[in-house]
């Protein structure tokens, strides 16, 4: 390597730069250069030189890494006759470094491991046995302990390197088999080292790590049984505890391990024997030990609950294991501050329940007899764990700890909901009895935490499970007003519980008077903002037809809290939605009266704001007011559709026809229309204000549908003016909504047609100036055109509409980099092509310029567009095939003619094959999608790769 001295010097300098140069650009350059050096042919020479003893560890590490890179990635470059010398050199370097730098030693071991994997089993049979032999021989002045640690390091990284190696699939199977056969050489060595009383702690720890690594290769559990039992013996040693836990957990969680029933049965008493150590750890506040022992018990229970349940003769020992896990669930202390163990156990309870419920009914009955009491106990334990700490303690928690506790309670809530499937109505009765005793026991004052946890249990179940048939809910609603609500967390849970029972209240409206006052009272408390507003919204949605007697009160309280600005923006919006539901059920004159009192203060405020010079703070106020109005109009729907009939769960109920006269929302919109126009004229440049204005009308149109008719003409005119002055996507989206609902109605066709033509011509002029800066406008424009073709193709018969220009815009939009825009454009073409038969201007443009469309589609498939869009391109091809078959055959032939198009990676034969396949499929759209996916992979050079496998 003498001739490479200058190269060596350069590498040394580059490494120095990488490690010590403060300039980040120099570091990056050095790293780039070094990565290239690592894969260069000269690496074989310089990597050995970099390992020489006079170099610093960082440089030696680079040499060892370069060796590993060459062996693992460029194995085919190594001549067969050099395998042996490479192996010998690596052995001697590992021996040298066994007393040197640990990080260099590990890299060298990884390099030798990679060599072994590439030569097993043919060129290097018995590789592991040879490794053991080489390191056990007395070796050149290196002490036995260092050699032993080096050997263990080598044996540890070997399976790890296998897991991450890039071996082809057929080789992986061969090598896995060869490694499995080598376990016979590894196991006795590990056992011997672990059992020797004079083995140093460092050696035993490495043995345990090595075992962890090998069991991940699915070493049969009965073959590692002795070693796993030795791991249990290592648990009392604090220095070995963590690695022993890891090894046990890895061994018993291997998928294959459930085949070894006898071994598993021997492990249960070993796990049970850890209870004493667990109790001591709990007493001493040793969280790490609790955590480790719990992991072992849960891993055994979770992975093998079915196997162990089926061993009926051993039911008592499995029940003892379940009770040990119960102890871990109920471990003293508050999660996550004084303990972090209990959360590990929650998935075990799901698994056990699933297994019990999956047995056939007679077996299931026997298991339920044993395990129902266990699950009732679990509910008590979980509700105890869900309790908040004392106010003083909770105040000392960090925000991160509070958030972790919140998530933990959600996990408990999910578990309770799941447990309900096993325990059923009896669980609710059980909770109700406990709550009743708590609230009626005058002698013993109860802590709010206890009451809150029981309610939380109720709420967890009622939120997702239909409790309408439960006979304890009336009693629960009766108990709620008796709760002494003196705390925010308790008040929150009371609110959420009432919210969870909103559907039940709709069936039992007589109970509304017990709980509604609590909700209205809570609305005034900013700390209960989310819970009180969401509960009121649920009640107003579910019980609106029973709320007229309370409406005046609800509106008054809501108005008061809105004026006092007690709630944040999103809660104000929810509150307006709640009021929309509430007003929907009132007689029209009452709706108008309430709307008047509710909206007038905001209209006055908006008038004031409209006069002011635009600035950031009044912009926020305007958007807030417009948001309140649009949220109110989202839910204010006086057409009395019966909510049940929509999903077929009950027969449709005949309801009264809507009252005559204009819809109250329309009345209000007409009153404020001029004001909104004034606001717009000032803020037309601001997309957020324009969006907020459009949202009011869009939400109203969606809710009112044909009742919006009186506004169509003036809104169309306003939209046209808005879009002509400053085009924005939100105006196009609102136009699309109007086209969707009113384009088919004779009375409204003229204003809709005029608006459609105007926004189309304005957008076409944007395309002439260059549309790349407006992908959102292009996206919305394509969706609008698709909607027009779908609802009212007559719009494309108009002489004022330049169909050819719209088509060309579509072709251009197919080449946009933004996936949503391309998706909308494909949708436009799949709506346009079927119209060739009945809309002459469409037929003309497709005949004249269809080839341009095919070229754009092929460019996208050829690699110009994201692979996630291939289904959409396939839809366009399918549509062309269905509606323009003879033209498509010609276009495809012409478009695919040029060499290297649409990709230099596809041959003429592959292109012809693609063409024939597409033209053959006129019925099966799924098949066309598969053909396109296949072709795009060929075009991108990804065919047959691991990327393609995921596709």
FENCOR-V570102 format. One record per backbone hydrogen bond with DSSP energy under -1.0 kcal/mol. NH is the residue of the N-H (numbers start at 1). CO is the residue of the C=O. E is the energy in kcal/mol with one decimal. If there is no record, write none. Layout:
BEGIN
NH_CO_E / NH_CO_E
END
This chain:
BEGIN
4_1_-1.8 / 5_2_-1.9 / 8_4_-2.7 / 9_5_-2.4 / 10_6_-2.5 / 11_7_-2.5 / 12_8_-2.6 / 13_9_-2.6 / 14_10_-2.8 / 15_11_-2.7 / 16_12_-2.2 / 17_13_-2.5 / 18_14_-2.6 / 19_15_-2.5 / 20_16_-2.9 / 21_17_-1.6 / 27_23_-2.1 / 28_24_-2.5 / 29_25_-2.5 / 30_26_-2.7 / 31_27_-2.7 / 32_28_-2.4 / 33_29_-2.6 / 34_30_-2.8 / 35_31_-2.3 / 36_32_-1.7 / 37_33_-2.4 / 38_34_-2.5 / 40_37_-1.1 / 43_40_-1.7 / 44_41_-1.1 / 45_42_-1.3 / 46_42_-2.0 / 47_43_-2.4 / 49_45_-1.1 / 50_46_-2.3 / 52_49_-1.5 / 55_52_-2.2 / 60_56_-2.2 / 61_57_-3.0 / 62_58_-1.7 / 63_59_-2.0 / 64_60_-2.4 / 65_61_-2.6 / 66_62_-2.5 / 67_63_-1.9 / 68_64_-2.2 / 69_65_-2.7 / 70_66_-2.5 / 71_67_-2.5 / 72_68_-3.1 / 73_69_-2.5 / 74_70_-1.6 / 77_74_-1.9 / 78_75_-1.9 / 82_79_-2.0 / 83_80_-1.6 / 86_82_-2.4 / 87_83_-2.4 / 88_84_-2.5 / 89_85_-2.7 / 90_86_-2.2 / 91_87_-2.5 / 92_88_-2.4 / 93_89_-2.5 / 94_90_-2.6 / 95_91_-2.2 / 96_92_-2.2 / 97_93_-2.6 / 100_97_-1.4 / 105_101_-2.3 / 106_102_-2.4 / 107_103_-1.8 / 108_104_-2.4 / 109_105_-2.5 / 110_106_-2.4 / 111_107_-2.1 / 112_108_-2.5 / 113_109_-2.7 / 114_110_-2.3 / 115_111_-2.0 / 116_112_-2.7 / 117_113_-2.5 / 118_114_-1.8 / 119_115_-1.2 / 120_116_-1.8 / 124_119_-2.2 / 130_126_-2.1 / 131_127_-2.3 / 132_128_-2.5 / 133_129_-2.3 / 134_130_-3.1 / 135_131_-2.0 / 136_132_-1.3 / 137_133_-1.4 / 142_139_-2.3 / 147_143_-2.1 / 148_144_-2.6 / 149_145_-2.4 / 150_146_-2.2 / 151_147_-2.6 / 152_148_-2.3 / 153_149_-2.3 / 154_150_-2.4 / 155_151_-2.7 / 156_152_-2.1 / 157_153_-2.3 / 158_154_-1.3 / 161_157_-3.1 / 162_158_-1.8 / 163_159_-2.1 / 164_160_-1.4 / 172_168_-2.4 / 173_169_-1.7 / 174_170_-1.5 / 175_171_-3.2 / 176_172_-2.8 / 177_173_-2.0 / 178_174_-2.2 / 179_175_-3.0 / 180_176_-2.4 / 181_177_-1.9 / 182_178_-1.2 / 185_182_-2.2 / 186_182_-1.3 / 187_183_-3.0 / 190_186_-2.4 / 191_187_-2.7 / 192_188_-2.8 / 193_189_-2.3 / 194_190_-2.2 / 195_191_-2.2 / 196_192_-1.2 / 199_196_-1.3 / 204_200_-2.1 / 205_201_-2.7 / 206_202_-1.8 / 207_203_-2.3 / 208_204_-2.3 / 209_205_-2.0 / 210_206_-2.4 / 211_207_-2.4 / 212_208_-2.3 / 213_209_-2.0 / 214_210_-2.1 / 215_211_-2.6 / 217_214_-2.2 / 218_215_-1.7 / 223_220_-1.4 / 224_220_-1.1 / 228_224_-2.7 / 229_225_-2.3 / 230_226_-1.9 / 231_227_-1.9 / 232_228_-1.5 / 233_229_-1.4 / 234_230_-1.2 / 237_234_-1.6 / 240_237_-1.3 / 241_237_-1.3 / 244_240_-2.6 / 245_241_-2.6 / 246_242_-2.3 / 247_243_-2.2 / 248_244_-2.5 / 249_245_-3.0 / 250_246_-2.6 / 251_247_-2.4 / 252_248_-2.6 / 253_249_-1.2 / 257_254_-1.9 / 259_256_-1.9 / 260_257_-1.6 / 261_259_-1.3 / 264_260_-2.3 / 265_261_-2.6 / 266_262_-1.6 / 267_263_-1.5 / 268_264_-1.5 / 271_267_-2.4 / 272_268_-2.7 / 273_269_-2.0 / 274_271_-1.8 / 275_272_-1.8 / 278_274_-2.3 / 279_275_-2.6 / 280_276_-2.3 / 281_277_-2.1 / 282_278_-2.2 / 283_279_-2.5 / 284_280_-2.4 / 285_282_-1.1 / 286_281_-2.9 / 287_285_-1.3 / 290_286_-1.9 / 291_287_-2.6 / 292_288_-2.4 / 293_289_-2.5 / 294_290_-2.5 / 295_291_-2.3 / 296_292_-1.8 / 297_293_-2.3 / 298_294_-3.0 / 299_295_-2.5 / 300_296_-2.2 / 301_297_-2.5 / 302_298_-3.6 / 303_299_-2.2 / 304_300_-1.4 / 308_304_-2.8 / 309_305_-2.5 / 310_306_-2.3 / 312_310_-2.1 / 314_311_-2.0 / 315_312_-1.6 / 318_314_-1.8 / 319_315_-2.5 / 320_316_-2.1 / 321_317_-1.8 / 322_318_-2.6 / 323_319_-2.5 / 324_320_-1.8 / 325_321_-2.2 / 326_322_-2.1 / 327_323_-2.0 / 328_324_-1.7 / 329_325_-2.3 / 330_326_-2.3 / 331_328_-1.0 / 338_334_-2.8 / 344_341_-1.9 / 345_342_-1.5 / 349_345_-1.1 / 350_346_-1.2 / 351_347_-2.4 / 352_348_-2.9 / 353_349_-1.8 / 354_350_-2.8 / 355_351_-2.5 / 356_352_-2.5 / 357_353_-2.8 / 359_356_-1.2 / 364_360_-2.7 / 365_361_-2.2 / 366_362_-1.2 / 367_363_-2.2 / 368_364_-3.0 / 369_365_-1.7 / 370_366_-1.2 / 371_367_-3.1 / 372_368_-2.8 / 375_371_-2.4 / 376_372_-2.2 / 377_373_-2.1 / 378_374_-2.2 / 379_375_-2.0 / 380_376_-1.6 / 381_377_-2.5 / 382_378_-3.2 / 383_379_-2.5 / 384_380_-1.9 / 385_381_-2.4 / 386_382_-1.8 / 394_390_-3.1 / 395_391_-2.2 / 397_394_-1.3 / 402_398_-2.3 / 403_399_-2.0 / 404_400_-2.4 / 405_401_-2.3 / 406_402_-2.2 / 407_403_-2.2 / 408_404_-2.4 / 409_405_-2.3 / 410_406_-1.8 / 411_407_-2.2 / 412_408_-2.2 / 413_409_-2.7 / 414_410_-2.5 / 415_411_-2.1 / 416_412_-2.7 / 417_413_-2.2 / 418_414_-1.8 / 419_415_-2.7 / 420_416_-1.8 / 421_418_-1.3 / 422_419_-1.4 / 423_419_-2.4 / 424_420_-3.1 / 427_424_-2.1 / 429_425_-2.2 / 430_426_-2.4 / 431_427_-2.3 / 432_428_-2.8 / 433_429_-2.9 / 434_430_-1.9 / 435_431_-2.5 / 436_432_-3.0 / 437_433_-2.6 / 438_434_-2.3 / 439_435_-2.6 / 440_436_-1.7 / 442_440_-1.1 / 451_447_-1.4 / 452_448_-2.9 / 453_449_-2.2 / 454_450_-1.8 / 455_451_-2.3 / 456_452_-2.6 / 457_453_-1.9 / 458_454_-1.9 / 459_455_-3.0 / 460_456_-2.5 / 461_457_-1.5 / 462_458_-3.1 / 463_459_-2.1 / 465_461_-2.1 / 470_467_-2.1 / 476_472_-2.3 / 477_473_-3.0 / 478_474_-2.1 / 479_475_-1.7 / 480_476_-1.9 / 482_479_-1.9 / 483_480_-1.9 / 485_483_-1.3 / 486_484_-1.3 / 491_487_-2.6 / 492_488_-2.9 / 493_489_-2.1 / 494_490_-2.5 / 495_491_-2.4 / 496_492_-2.8 / 497_493_-2.4 / 498_494_-2.3 / 499_495_-2.7 / 500_496_-2.4 / 501_497_-1.0 / 502_499_-1.7 / 505_501_-2.5 / 506_502_-1.7 / 507_503_-1.0 / 508_504_-1.1 / 511_508_-2.4 / 512_509_-1.8 / 514_511_-1.5 / 516_512_-2.9 / 519_515_-1.7 / 520_516_-2.6 / 521_517_-2.1 / 522_518_-2.2 / 523_519_-1.5 / 524_521_-1.1 / 525_522_-2.3 / 528_525_-1.9 / 529_526_-1.4 / 532_528_-3.0 / 533_529_-2.2 / 534_530_-2.2 / 535_531_-1.7 / 536_532_-2.4 / 537_533_-2.5 / 538_534_-2.1 / 539_535_-2.5 / 540_536_-3.0 / 541_537_-2.2 / 542_538_-2.9 / 543_539_-3.0 / 546_543_-2.3 / 547_544_-1.1 / 550_547_-2.2 / 551_548_-1.1 / 554_550_-2.5 / 555_551_-3.0 / 556_552_-2.4 / 557_553_-2.7 / 558_554_-2.6 / 559_555_-2.9 / 560_556_-2.2 / 561_557_-2.3 / 562_558_-2.3 / 563_559_-2.7 / 564_560_-2.3 / 566_561_-2.0 / 572_568_-2.2 / 573_569_-2.1 / 574_570_-2.1 / 575_571_-2.5 / 576_572_-2.1 / 577_573_-2.1 / 578_574_-2.6 / 579_575_-2.3 / 580_576_-2.2 / 581_577_-2.2 / 582_578_-2.4 / 583_579_-3.0 / 584_580_-1.7 / 585_582_-1.1 / 586_583_-2.1 / 591_587_-2.4 / 592_588_-2.7 / 593_589_-2.1 / 594_590_-2.9 / 595_591_-3.2 / 596_592_-2.5 / 597_593_-2.1 / 598_594_-2.5 / 599_595_-3.1 / 600_596_-2.2 / 603_599_-2.3 / 604_600_-2.6 / 605_601_-2.0 / 606_602_-2.8 / 607_603_-2.6 / 608_604_-2.0 / 609_605_-2.6 / 610_606_-2.6 / 611_607_-1.0 / 619_615_-1.9 / 620_616_-1.7 / 621_617_-1.7 / 622_618_-2.2 / 623_619_-2.6 / 624_620_-2.3 / 625_621_-2.3 / 626_622_-2.7 / 627_623_-2.3 / 628_624_-2.3 / 629_625_-2.2 / 630_626_-2.5 / 631_627_-2.4 / 632_628_-2.0 / 633_629_-2.4 / 634_630_-1.1 / 636_632_-1.0 / 637_635_-1.3 / 641_639_-2.6 / 648_645_-1.3 / 667_663_-2.3 / 668_664_-2.3 / 669_665_-2.9 / 670_666_-2.9 / 671_667_-1.7 / 672_668_-2.0 / 676_672_-2.6 / 677_673_-2.3 / 678_674_-2.0 / 679_675_-2.5 / 680_676_-2.7 / 681_677_-2.5 / 682_678_-1.4 / 683_679_-1.7 / 686_683_-2.1 / 690_686_-2.3 / 691_687_-2.5 / 692_688_-2.2 / 693_689_-2.4 / 694_690_-2.8 / 695_691_-2.4 / 696_692_-1.4 / 697_693_-1.4 / 698_694_-3.1 / 699_695_-3.0 / 700_696_-1.9 / 701_697_-3.1 / 702_698_-2.4 / 703_699_-2.0 / 704_700_-3.4 / 705_701_-2.6 / 707_704_-2.1 / 708_705_-1.8 / 709_706_-1.8 / 711_708_-2.5 / 712_709_-2.0 / 715_711_-2.7 / 716_712_-2.6 / 717_713_-1.9 / 718_714_-2.3 / 719_715_-3.0 / 720_716_-2.3 / 721_717_-2.2 / 722_718_-2.8 / 723_719_-2.8 / 724_720_-2.2 / 725_721_-2.0 / 726_722_-2.4 / 732_728_-1.1 / 733_729_-2.2 / 734_730_-1.9 / 735_731_-2.1 / 736_732_-2.5 / 737_733_-1.8 / 738_734_-2.2 / 739_735_-2.8 / 740_736_-2.6 / 741_737_-1.8 / 742_738_-3.3 / 743_739_-1.6 / 745_742_-1.7 / 749_745_-1.2 / 752_748_-1.8 / 753_749_-3.3 / 754_750_-2.6 / 755_751_-2.4 / 756_752_-2.8 / 757_753_-2.6 / 758_754_-2.2 / 759_755_-2.7 / 760_756_-1.9 / 761_757_-2.5 / 762_758_-2.5 / 763_759_-2.3 / 764_760_-2.4 / 765_761_-1.6 / 766_762_-1.4 / 767_763_-2.0 / 768_764_-1.6 / 769_765_-1.6 / 770_766_-1.2 / 774_771_-2.6 / 778_774_-2.3 / 779_775_-2.5 / 780_776_-2.5 / 781_777_-2.8 / 782_778_-2.4 / 783_779_-2.0 / 784_780_-2.2 / 785_781_-2.5 / 786_782_-2.3 / 787_783_-2.3 / 788_784_-2.4 / 789_785_-2.3 / 790_786_-1.9 / 791_787_-3.0 / 792_788_-2.7 / 795_792_-2.2 / 796_793_-2.4 / 797_794_-2.4 / 801_798_-1.1 / 803_801_-1.5 / 806_802_-2.1 / 807_803_-2.5 / 808_804_-2.3 / 809_805_-2.3 / 810_806_-2.0 / 811_807_-2.2 / 812_808_-2.3 / 813_809_-2.6 / 814_810_-1.6 / 815_812_-1.5 / 816_813_-1.7 / 822_818_-1.8 / 823_819_-2.6 / 824_820_-2.3 / 825_821_-2.0 / 826_822_-2.6 / 827_823_-2.1 / 828_824_-1.9 / 829_825_-2.2 / 830_826_-2.4 / 831_827_-1.4 / 832_828_-2.0 / 833_829_-2.6 / 835_832_-1.8 / 836_833_-1.8 / 839_835_-2.3 / 842_839_-1.1 / 843_839_-2.0 / 844_840_-2.8 / 845_841_-2.1 / 846_842_-2.4 / 847_843_-2.3 / 848_844_-2.5 / 849_845_-2.9 / 850_846_-1.8 / 852_849_-1.2 / 853_849_-1.0 / 854_850_-2.2 / 855_851_-2.5 / 856_852_-2.2 / 857_853_-2.4 / 858_854_-2.8 / 859_855_-2.4 / 860_856_-1.9 / 861_857_-2.4 / 862_858_-2.8 / 863_860_-1.1 / 864_859_-2.5 / 865_860_-1.7 / 869_866_-1.9 / 870_867_-1.4 / 873_869_-2.0 / 874_870_-2.5 / 875_871_-1.8 / 876_872_-1.7 / 877_873_-2.3 / 878_874_-2.8 / 879_875_-2.3 / 880_876_-2.5 / 881_877_-2.6 / 882_878_-1.8 / 883_879_-2.3 / 884_880_-2.8 / 888_884_-2.6 / 889_885_-2.0 / 890_886_-1.3 / 891_887_-3.0 / 892_888_-3.1 / 893_889_-1.6 / 894_890_-2.6 / 895_891_-3.5 / 896_892_-2.3 / 901_898_-1.4 / 906_903_-1.1 / 911_907_-2.1 / 912_908_-2.7 / 913_909_-2.5 / 914_910_-2.2 / 915_911_-2.6 / 916_912_-2.7 / 917_913_-2.6 / 918_914_-2.5 / 919_915_-2.4 / 920_916_-1.6 / 921_917_-1.0 / 925_923_-1.1 / 928_924_-1.5 / 929_925_-2.1 / 930_926_-1.8 / 931_927_-2.4 / 932_928_-2.4 / 933_929_-2.3 / 934_930_-2.4 / 935_931_-2.4 / 936_932_-2.7 / 937_933_-1.8 / 938_934_-1.7 / 939_935_-2.6 / 940_936_-1.7 / 941_938_-1.0 / 942_937_-2.6 / 943_937_-1.0 / 945_942_-2.2 / 949_945_-1.4 / 950_946_-1.2
END
